[in-house]
Amino acid sequence: MRGQPKSEIDLYVIGEIKRLRTARGISQARLGAMLDLSDAFIGQIESPRHVSKYSLDQLNSLAVIFGCSPRDFLPERPIASK
């Protein structure tokens, strides 16, 4: 699949979600089932080399799953562009 590579903010958000997922012992397969996505797609999202990312609707669903606000996935300060 071709598309825009992941930006620094994409990688940060995906990393925060992965950190929460693993800290709670949730597998990619289980998270995929909770979001009605395949575990392979979760793996693609978590891979820095693949262009797949979470949508805003998925980020909202993840916030419900983790019992937090969607803004909790974002850094406290802007990430400077390279």
MDTraj code that builds the backbone (N, CA, C; nanometers):
import mdtraj as md
import numpy as np

residues = "MET ARG GLY GLN PRO LYS SER GLU ILE ASP LEU TYR VAL ILE GLY GLU ILE LYS ARG LEU ARG THR ALA ARG GLY ILE SER GLN ALA ARG LEU GLY ALA MET LEU ASP LEU SER ASP ALA PHE ILE GLY GLN ILE GLU SER PRO ARG HIS VAL SER LYS TYR SER LEU ASP GLN LEU ASN SER LEU ALA VAL ILE PHE GLY CYS SER PRO ARG ASP PHE LEU PRO GLU ARG PRO ILE ALA SER LYS".split()
xyz = np.array([
    [0.0841, -0.1176, 0.0000],
    [0.0000, 0.0000, 0.0000],
    [0.0885, 0.1238, 0.0000],
    [0.0550, 0.2175, -0.0869],
    [0.1304, 0.3424, -0.0927],
    [0.0518, 0.4501, -0.0213],
    [0.1229, 0.5438, 0.0335],
    [0.0602, 0.6548, 0.1034],
    [0.1675, 0.7371, 0.1707],
    [0.1236, 0.8321, 0.2473],
    [0.2169, 0.9168, 0.3212],
    [0.2862, 0.8353, 0.4294],
    [0.4187, 0.8459, 0.4398],
    [0.4856, 0.7776, 0.5511],
    [0.4389, 0.8362, 0.6842],
    [0.4589, 0.7605, 0.7869],
    [0.4177, 0.8068, 0.9199],
    [0.5034, 0.9250, 0.9636],
    [0.4370, 1.0259, 1.0152],
    [0.5065, 1.1434, 1.0678],
    [0.5517, 1.1158, 1.2111],
    [0.6281, 1.2081, 1.2659],
    [0.6731, 1.1942, 1.4053],
    [0.5537, 1.1886, 1.5011],
    [0.4504, 1.2685, 1.4755],
    [0.3329, 1.2668, 1.5634],
    [0.2579, 1.1345, 1.5488],
    [0.2495, 1.0807, 1.4262],
    [0.1877, 0.9490, 1.4065],
    [0.2610, 0.8440, 1.4890],
    [0.3936, 0.8441, 1.4787],
    [0.4741, 0.7454, 1.5509],
    [0.4583, 0.7608, 1.7017],
    [0.4487, 0.8841, 1.7495],
    [0.4303, 0.9078, 1.8930],
    [0.2969, 0.8499, 1.9394],
    [0.1882, 0.8830, 1.8685],
    [0.0547, 0.8358, 1.9074],
    [0.0489, 0.6837, 1.9034],
    [0.0996, 0.6250, 1.7966],
    [0.0998, 0.4789, 1.7847],
    [0.1825, 0.4166, 1.8968],
    [0.2952, 0.4778, 1.9296],
    [0.3788, 0.4279, 2.0392],
    [0.3084, 0.4334, 2.1737],
    [0.2342, 0.5410, 2.1991],
    [0.1593, 0.5523, 2.3249],
    [0.0521, 0.4445, 2.3346],
    [-0.0170, 0.4207, 2.2246],
    [-0.1211, 0.3177, 2.2244],
    [-0.0587, 0.1798, 2.2436],
    [0.0525, 0.1534, 2.1774],
    [0.1213, 0.0246, 2.1945],
    [0.1683, 0.0084, 2.3390],
    [0.2197, 0.1164, 2.3984],
    [0.2652, 0.1108, 2.5378],
    [0.1486, 0.0742, 2.6297],
    [0.0341, 0.1381, 2.6108],
    [-0.0842, 0.1064, 2.6919],
    [-0.1301, -0.0374, 2.6673],
    [-0.1301, -0.0782, 2.5410],
    [-0.1741, -0.2133, 2.5055],
    [-0.0884, -0.3180, 2.5753],
    [0.0430, -0.3036, 2.5652],
    [0.1313, -0.4042, 2.6242],
    [0.1307, -0.3972, 2.7770],
    [0.1200, -0.2762, 2.8332],
    [0.1158, -0.2626, 2.9797],
    [-0.0067, -0.3321, 3.0382],
    [-0.1120, -0.3387, 2.9615],
    [-0.2354, -0.4032, 3.0090],
    [-0.2473, -0.5477, 2.9637],
    [-0.1426, -0.5978, 2.8993],
    [-0.1421, -0.7375, 2.8573],
    [-0.2403, -0.7680, 2.7457],
    [-0.2674, -0.6700, 2.6618],
    [-0.3611, -0.6887, 2.5509],
    [-0.2805, -0.7215, 2.4250],
    [-0.3114, -0.8332, 2.3635],
    [-0.2416, -0.8732, 2.2410],
    [-0.2927, -0.7918, 2.1221],
    [-0.2162, -0.7966, 2.0134],
    [-0.2625, -0.7316, 1.8909],
    [-0.3941, -0.7933, 1.8447],
    [-0.4070, -0.9248, 1.8581],
    [-0.5298, -0.9929, 1.8166],
    [-0.6489, -0.9466, 1.9003],
    [-0.6298, -0.9352, 2.0301],
    [-0.7395, -0.8921, 2.1171],
    [-0.7784, -0.7470, 2.0884],
    [-0.6792, -0.6594, 2.0724],
    [-0.7104, -0.5205, 2.0414],
    [-0.7806, -0.5112, 1.9062],
    [-0.7327, -0.5876, 1.8096],
    [-0.7985, -0.5899, 1.6792],
    [-0.9440, -0.6311, 1.6904],
    [-0.9719, -0.7335, 1.7702],
    [-1.1102, -0.7780, 1.7891],
    [-1.1945, -0.6691, 1.8550],
    [-1.1368, -0.5973, 1.9504],
    [-1.2097, -0.4897, 2.0185],
    [-1.2449, -0.3761, 1.9219],
    [-1.1597, -0.3559, 1.8213],
    [-1.1803, -0.2478, 1.7242],
    [-1.2437, -0.2974, 1.5942],
    [-1.2734, -0.4266, 1.5874],
    [-1.3249, -0.4898, 1.4657],
    [-1.2241, -0.4769, 1.3510],
    [-1.0969, -0.4987, 1.3848],
    [-0.9866, -0.4979, 1.2889],
    [-0.9087, -0.6279, 1.3044],
    [-0.8305, -0.6636, 1.2041],
    [-0.7489, -0.7848, 1.2158],
    [-0.6222, -0.7563, 1.2963],
    [-0.5668, -0.8620, 1.3555],
    [-0.4403, -0.8456, 1.4268],
    [-0.3295, -0.8068, 1.3289],
    [-0.3403, -0.8524, 1.2032],
    [-0.2405, -0.8144, 1.1025],
    [-0.2437, -0.6635, 1.0788],
    [-0.3630, -0.6047, 1.0788],
    [-0.3733, -0.4603, 1.0585],
    [-0.3146, -0.3849, 1.1773],
    [-0.3381, -0.4335, 1.2988],
    [-0.2772, -0.3707, 1.4170],
    [-0.1249, -0.3781, 1.4039],
    [-0.0738, -0.4916, 1.3583],
    [0.0704, -0.5061, 1.3364],
    [0.1227, -0.4078, 1.2331],
    [0.0464, -0.3856, 1.1267],
    [0.0865, -0.2881, 1.0251],
    [0.0891, -0.1474, 1.0834],
    [-0.0105, -0.1151, 1.1645],
    [-0.0133, 0.0166, 1.2284],
    [0.1090, 0.0337, 1.3178],
    [0.1428, -0.0686, 1.3946],
    [0.2545, -0.0588, 1.4889],
    [0.3913, -0.0668, 1.4208],
    [0.3961, -0.1061, 1.2944],
    [0.5228, -0.1120, 1.2208],
    [0.5578, 0.0262, 1.1668],
    [0.6761, 0.0783, 1.1999],
    [0.7133, 0.2105, 1.1491],
    [0.7315, 0.2136, 0.9972],
    [0.7500, 0.0975, 0.9353],
    [0.7738, 0.0923, 0.7907],
    [0.6452, 0.0874, 0.7087],
    [0.5323, 0.0625, 0.7716],
    [0.4051, 0.0529, 0.7000],
    [0.3285, 0.1834, 0.7154],
    [0.2504, 0.2200, 0.6149],
    [0.1817, 0.3498, 0.6164],
    [0.0508, 0.3501, 0.6952],
    [0.0000, 0.2341, 0.7358],
    [-0.1286, 0.2284, 0.8068],
    [-0.1224, 0.3040, 0.9386],
    [-0.2327, 0.3746, 0.9692],
    [-0.2432, 0.4536, 1.0921],
    [-0.3841, 0.4371, 1.1475],
    [-0.4019, 0.4752, 1.2730],
    [-0.5353, 0.4782, 1.3310],
    [-0.6121, 0.5986, 1.2769],
    [-0.7428, 0.5807, 1.2556],
    [-0.8293, 0.6927, 1.2190],
    [-0.8727, 0.7650, 1.3465],
    [-0.9314, 0.8816, 1.3307],
    [-0.9824, 0.9543, 1.4480],
    [-1.0912, 0.8743, 1.5189],
    [-1.1782, 0.8079, 1.4434],
    [-1.2812, 0.7244, 1.5060],
    [-1.2177, 0.6110, 1.5863],
    [-1.1124, 0.5505, 1.5319],
    [-1.0433, 0.4436, 1.6041],
    [-0.9748, 0.4977, 1.7287],
    [-0.9169, 0.6188, 1.7204],
    [-0.8555, 0.6796, 1.8394],
    [-0.9600, 0.7026, 1.9475],
    [-1.0784, 0.7441, 1.9080],
    [-1.1859, 0.7625, 2.0051],
    [-1.2238, 0.6285, 2.0686],
    [-1.2364, 0.5245, 1.9873],
    [-1.2675, 0.3908, 2.0402],
    [-1.1570, 0.3410, 2.1328],
    [-1.0327, 0.3676, 2.0982],
    [-0.9207, 0.3283, 2.1843],
    [-0.9271, 0.3998, 2.3187],
    [-0.9667, 0.5263, 2.3182],
    [-0.9806, 0.6001, 2.4438],
    [-1.0877, 0.5360, 2.5313],
    [-1.1968, 0.4913, 2.4711],
    [-1.3013, 0.4213, 2.5471],
    [-1.2448, 0.2912, 2.6040],
    [-1.1738, 0.2154, 2.5217],
    [-1.1154, 0.0876, 2.5651],
    [-1.0199, 0.1081, 2.6821],
    [-0.9346, 0.2104, 2.6737],
    [-0.8341, 0.2344, 2.7771],
    [-0.8838, 0.3240, 2.8899],
    [-1.0075, 0.3729, 2.8808],
    [-1.0636, 0.4560, 2.9874],
    [-0.9919, 0.5887, 3.0039],
    [-0.9611, 0.6521, 2.8911],
    [-0.8895, 0.7798, 2.8957],
    [-0.9490, 0.8739, 2.7913],
    [-0.8885, 0.9885, 2.7771],
    [-0.9274, 1.0841, 2.6738],
    [-0.8407, 1.0614, 2.5500],
    [-0.8926, 1.0858, 2.4307],
    [-0.8073, 1.0749, 2.3122],
    [-0.6836, 1.1646, 2.3212],
    [-0.6940, 1.2746, 2.3921],
    [-0.5780, 1.3642, 2.4033],
    [-0.4648, 1.3013, 2.4847],
    [-0.4951, 1.1977, 2.5622],
    [-0.3901, 1.1297, 2.6384],
    [-0.2910, 1.0565, 2.5482],
    [-0.3259, 1.0377, 2.4216],
    [-0.2348, 0.9733, 2.3267],
    [-0.1367, 1.0735, 2.2661],
    [-0.1592, 1.2030, 2.2902],
    [-0.0777, 1.3086, 2.2297],
    [0.0318, 1.3557, 2.3246],
    [0.1421, 1.4082, 2.2696],
    [0.2482, 1.4622, 2.3556],
    [0.2020, 1.5913, 2.4229],
    [0.2668, 1.6247, 2.5334],
    [0.2331, 1.7485, 2.6043],
    [0.2723, 1.8715, 2.5244],
    [0.3781, 1.8612, 2.4478],
    [0.4292, 1.9734, 2.3685],
    [0.4315, 1.9334, 2.2205],
    [0.4236, 2.0313, 2.1310],
    [0.4337, 1.9991, 1.9884],
    [0.5676, 1.9318, 1.9569],
    [0.5644, 1.8455, 1.8586],
    [0.6867, 1.7810, 1.8114],
    [0.7410, 1.8666, 1.6978],
    [0.8647, 1.9120, 1.7116],
    [0.9263, 1.9981, 1.6100],
    [0.9473, 1.9201, 1.4808],
    [0.9207, 1.9846, 1.3699],
    [0.9441, 1.9236, 1.2388],
    [1.0933, 1.9127, 1.2139],
    [1.1292, 1.8103, 1.1370],
    [1.2710, 1.7919, 1.1026],
    [1.3043, 1.8666, 0.9769],
])
top = md.Topology()
chain = top.add_chain()
for i, resn in enumerate(residues, 1):
    res = top.add_residue(resn, chain, resSeq=i)
    for name in ("N", "CA", "C"):
        top.add_atom(name, md.element.get_by_symbol(name[0]), res)
traj = md.Trajectory(xyz[None], top)
